[in-house]
Amino acid sequence: MKIEVVRVTFGQALARYDFGCRLHFRENAAAGVRLDEHWNVSASVEHTSHANLCDGPNNGLTRAGLALGYKF
């Protein structure tokens, strides 16, 4: 197996949910491997919160995902 993609980002996300503050941060990371000529798999994790920079509650949200791909 060979690592095909590694991604780490940090940025500001727009408020869609009530995180206790209008400004919040988003961090995510993802990595994937090619299993053979056609198949690949990748995993990702993402966290959003206001990092306790505001007075409101810090109801952060963490998501994780797994993707399976096939190249025709």
Rosetta constraint file for C-alpha pairs under 8 A:
AtomPair CA 1 CA 33 HARMONIC 6.50 0.50
AtomPair CA 1 CA 34 HARMONIC 6.30 0.50
AtomPair CA 1 CA 35 HARMONIC 5.84 0.50
AtomPair CA 1 CA 36 HARMONIC 7.77 0.50
AtomPair CA 2 CA 33 HARMONIC 5.81 0.50
AtomPair CA 2 CA 34 HARMONIC 6.22 0.50
AtomPair CA 2 CA 35 HARMONIC 7.83 0.50
AtomPair CA 3 CA 31 HARMONIC 7.55 0.50
AtomPair CA 3 CA 32 HARMONIC 6.12 0.50
AtomPair CA 3 CA 33 HARMONIC 4.66 0.50
AtomPair CA 3 CA 34 HARMONIC 6.91 0.50
AtomPair CA 4 CA 31 HARMONIC 7.69 0.50
AtomPair CA 4 CA 32 HARMONIC 5.77 0.50
AtomPair CA 4 CA 33 HARMONIC 5.24 0.50
AtomPair CA 4 CA 34 HARMONIC 6.40 0.50
AtomPair CA 5 CA 30 HARMONIC 7.60 0.50
AtomPair CA 5 CA 31 HARMONIC 5.40 0.50
AtomPair CA 5 CA 32 HARMONIC 5.23 0.50
AtomPair CA 5 CA 33 HARMONIC 7.08 0.50
AtomPair CA 6 CA 29 HARMONIC 7.59 0.50
AtomPair CA 6 CA 30 HARMONIC 5.81 0.50
AtomPair CA 6 CA 31 HARMONIC 4.50 0.50
AtomPair CA 6 CA 32 HARMONIC 6.77 0.50
AtomPair CA 7 CA 28 HARMONIC 7.98 0.50
AtomPair CA 7 CA 29 HARMONIC 5.47 0.50
AtomPair CA 7 CA 30 HARMONIC 5.17 0.50
AtomPair CA 7 CA 31 HARMONIC 6.43 0.50
AtomPair CA 8 CA 27 HARMONIC 7.64 0.50
AtomPair CA 8 CA 28 HARMONIC 5.81 0.50
AtomPair CA 8 CA 29 HARMONIC 4.36 0.50
AtomPair CA 8 CA 30 HARMONIC 6.63 0.50
AtomPair CA 9 CA 27 HARMONIC 5.84 0.50
AtomPair CA 9 CA 28 HARMONIC 5.57 0.50
AtomPair CA 9 CA 29 HARMONIC 6.56 0.50
AtomPair CA 10 CA 25 HARMONIC 7.46 0.50
AtomPair CA 10 CA 26 HARMONIC 5.91 0.50
AtomPair CA 10 CA 27 HARMONIC 4.59 0.50
AtomPair CA 10 CA 28 HARMONIC 6.74 0.50
AtomPair CA 11 CA 25 HARMONIC 5.86 0.50
AtomPair CA 11 CA 26 HARMONIC 5.39 0.50
AtomPair CA 11 CA 27 HARMONIC 6.54 0.50
AtomPair CA 12 CA 23 HARMONIC 7.51 0.50
AtomPair CA 12 CA 24 HARMONIC 6.08 0.50
AtomPair CA 12 CA 25 HARMONIC 4.52 0.50
AtomPair CA 12 CA 26 HARMONIC 5.66 0.50
AtomPair CA 13 CA 23 HARMONIC 7.65 0.50
AtomPair CA 13 CA 24 HARMONIC 6.13 0.50
AtomPair CA 13 CA 25 HARMONIC 5.67 0.50
AtomPair CA 13 CA 26 HARMONIC 5.66 0.50
AtomPair CA 13 CA 48 HARMONIC 7.61 0.50
AtomPair CA 14 CA 22 HARMONIC 7.85 0.50
AtomPair CA 14 CA 23 HARMONIC 7.29 0.50
AtomPair CA 14 CA 24 HARMONIC 7.38 0.50
AtomPair CA 15 CA 19 HARMONIC 7.59 0.50
AtomPair CA 15 CA 22 HARMONIC 5.85 0.50
AtomPair CA 15 CA 23 HARMONIC 6.90 0.50
AtomPair CA 15 CA 24 HARMONIC 7.19 0.50
AtomPair CA 18 CA 59 HARMONIC 7.64 0.50
AtomPair CA 19 CA 24 HARMONIC 7.74 0.50
AtomPair CA 19 CA 49 HARMONIC 6.52 0.50
AtomPair CA 19 CA 50 HARMONIC 7.01 0.50
AtomPair CA 19 CA 56 HARMONIC 7.80 0.50
AtomPair CA 19 CA 57 HARMONIC 6.74 0.50
AtomPair CA 19 CA 58 HARMONIC 5.73 0.50
AtomPair CA 19 CA 59 HARMONIC 5.01 0.50
AtomPair CA 19 CA 60 HARMONIC 6.32 0.50
AtomPair CA 20 CA 50 HARMONIC 7.73 0.50
AtomPair CA 20 CA 54 HARMONIC 7.37 0.50
AtomPair CA 20 CA 55 HARMONIC 7.55 0.50
AtomPair CA 20 CA 56 HARMONIC 4.33 0.50
AtomPair CA 20 CA 57 HARMONIC 4.82 0.50
AtomPair CA 20 CA 58 HARMONIC 5.81 0.50
AtomPair CA 20 CA 59 HARMONIC 6.85 0.50
AtomPair CA 21 CA 50 HARMONIC 6.58 0.50
AtomPair CA 21 CA 54 HARMONIC 6.03 0.50
AtomPair CA 21 CA 55 HARMONIC 7.75 0.50
AtomPair CA 21 CA 56 HARMONIC 6.16 0.50
AtomPair CA 21 CA 57 HARMONIC 7.92 0.50
AtomPair CA 21 CA 58 HARMONIC 7.96 0.50
AtomPair CA 23 CA 50 HARMONIC 6.43 0.50
AtomPair CA 24 CA 48 HARMONIC 6.83 0.50
AtomPair CA 24 CA 49 HARMONIC 5.35 0.50
AtomPair CA 24 CA 50 HARMONIC 4.02 0.50
AtomPair CA 24 CA 51 HARMONIC 7.25 0.50
AtomPair CA 25 CA 48 HARMONIC 5.58 0.50
AtomPair CA 25 CA 49 HARMONIC 5.63 0.50
AtomPair CA 25 CA 50 HARMONIC 5.77 0.50
AtomPair CA 25 CA 51 HARMONIC 7.31 0.50
AtomPair CA 26 CA 46 HARMONIC 7.03 0.50
AtomPair CA 26 CA 47 HARMONIC 5.68 0.50
AtomPair CA 26 CA 48 HARMONIC 4.43 0.50
AtomPair CA 26 CA 49 HARMONIC 6.84 0.50
AtomPair CA 27 CA 46 HARMONIC 5.65 0.50
AtomPair CA 27 CA 47 HARMONIC 5.39 0.50
AtomPair CA 27 CA 48 HARMONIC 6.58 0.50
AtomPair CA 28 CA 44 HARMONIC 7.24 0.50
AtomPair CA 28 CA 45 HARMONIC 5.58 0.50
AtomPair CA 28 CA 46 HARMONIC 4.08 0.50
AtomPair CA 28 CA 47 HARMONIC 6.33 0.50
AtomPair CA 29 CA 44 HARMONIC 5.64 0.50
AtomPair CA 29 CA 45 HARMONIC 5.57 0.50
AtomPair CA 29 CA 46 HARMONIC 6.56 0.50
AtomPair CA 30 CA 42 HARMONIC 7.00 0.50
AtomPair CA 30 CA 43 HARMONIC 5.56 0.50
AtomPair CA 30 CA 44 HARMONIC 4.07 0.50
AtomPair CA 30 CA 45 HARMONIC 6.49 0.50
AtomPair CA 31 CA 42 HARMONIC 5.48 0.50
AtomPair CA 31 CA 43 HARMONIC 5.63 0.50
AtomPair CA 31 CA 44 HARMONIC 6.59 0.50
AtomPair CA 32 CA 40 HARMONIC 7.07 0.50
AtomPair CA 32 CA 41 HARMONIC 5.51 0.50
AtomPair CA 32 CA 42 HARMONIC 3.74 0.50
AtomPair CA 32 CA 43 HARMONIC 6.31 0.50
AtomPair CA 33 CA 40 HARMONIC 5.64 0.50
AtomPair CA 33 CA 41 HARMONIC 5.63 0.50
AtomPair CA 33 CA 42 HARMONIC 6.30 0.50
AtomPair CA 34 CA 38 HARMONIC 7.87 0.50
AtomPair CA 34 CA 39 HARMONIC 6.10 0.50
AtomPair CA 34 CA 40 HARMONIC 4.15 0.50
AtomPair CA 34 CA 41 HARMONIC 6.55 0.50
AtomPair CA 35 CA 39 HARMONIC 5.38 0.50
AtomPair CA 35 CA 40 HARMONIC 5.18 0.50
AtomPair CA 35 CA 41 HARMONIC 7.30 0.50
AtomPair CA 36 CA 40 HARMONIC 7.17 0.50
AtomPair CA 37 CA 71 HARMONIC 7.71 0.50
AtomPair CA 38 CA 69 HARMONIC 7.99 0.50
AtomPair CA 38 CA 70 HARMONIC 5.30 0.50
AtomPair CA 38 CA 71 HARMONIC 4.70 0.50
AtomPair CA 38 CA 72 HARMONIC 6.71 0.50
AtomPair CA 39 CA 68 HARMONIC 7.39 0.50
AtomPair CA 39 CA 69 HARMONIC 5.67 0.50
AtomPair CA 39 CA 70 HARMONIC 4.67 0.50
AtomPair CA 39 CA 71 HARMONIC 6.44 0.50
AtomPair CA 40 CA 68 HARMONIC 5.94 0.50
AtomPair CA 40 CA 69 HARMONIC 5.04 0.50
AtomPair CA 40 CA 70 HARMONIC 6.45 0.50
AtomPair CA 41 CA 66 HARMONIC 7.36 0.50
AtomPair CA 41 CA 67 HARMONIC 5.60 0.50
AtomPair CA 41 CA 68 HARMONIC 4.51 0.50
AtomPair CA 41 CA 69 HARMONIC 6.03 0.50
AtomPair CA 42 CA 66 HARMONIC 5.80 0.50
AtomPair CA 42 CA 67 HARMONIC 5.18 0.50
AtomPair CA 42 CA 68 HARMONIC 6.62 0.50
AtomPair CA 43 CA 64 HARMONIC 7.52 0.50
AtomPair CA 43 CA 65 HARMONIC 5.62 0.50
AtomPair CA 43 CA 66 HARMONIC 4.43 0.50
AtomPair CA 43 CA 67 HARMONIC 6.27 0.50
AtomPair CA 44 CA 64 HARMONIC 5.58 0.50
AtomPair CA 44 CA 65 HARMONIC 5.12 0.50
AtomPair CA 44 CA 66 HARMONIC 6.45 0.50
AtomPair CA 45 CA 62 HARMONIC 7.27 0.50
AtomPair CA 45 CA 63 HARMONIC 5.64 0.50
AtomPair CA 45 CA 64 HARMONIC 4.23 0.50
AtomPair CA 45 CA 65 HARMONIC 6.36 0.50
AtomPair CA 46 CA 62 HARMONIC 5.62 0.50
AtomPair CA 46 CA 63 HARMONIC 5.19 0.50
AtomPair CA 46 CA 64 HARMONIC 6.36 0.50
AtomPair CA 47 CA 60 HARMONIC 7.13 0.50
AtomPair CA 47 CA 61 HARMONIC 5.68 0.50
AtomPair CA 47 CA 62 HARMONIC 4.28 0.50
AtomPair CA 47 CA 63 HARMONIC 6.41 0.50
AtomPair CA 48 CA 60 HARMONIC 5.51 0.50
AtomPair CA 48 CA 61 HARMONIC 5.24 0.50
AtomPair CA 48 CA 62 HARMONIC 6.43 0.50
AtomPair CA 49 CA 58 HARMONIC 6.29 0.50
AtomPair CA 49 CA 59 HARMONIC 6.74 0.50
AtomPair CA 49 CA 60 HARMONIC 4.30 0.50
AtomPair CA 49 CA 61 HARMONIC 6.58 0.50
AtomPair CA 50 CA 54 HARMONIC 6.88 0.50
AtomPair CA 50 CA 58 HARMONIC 6.25 0.50
AtomPair CA 50 CA 60 HARMONIC 7.40 0.50
AtomPair CA 51 CA 58 HARMONIC 7.13 0.50
AtomPair CA 52 CA 58 HARMONIC 6.20 0.50
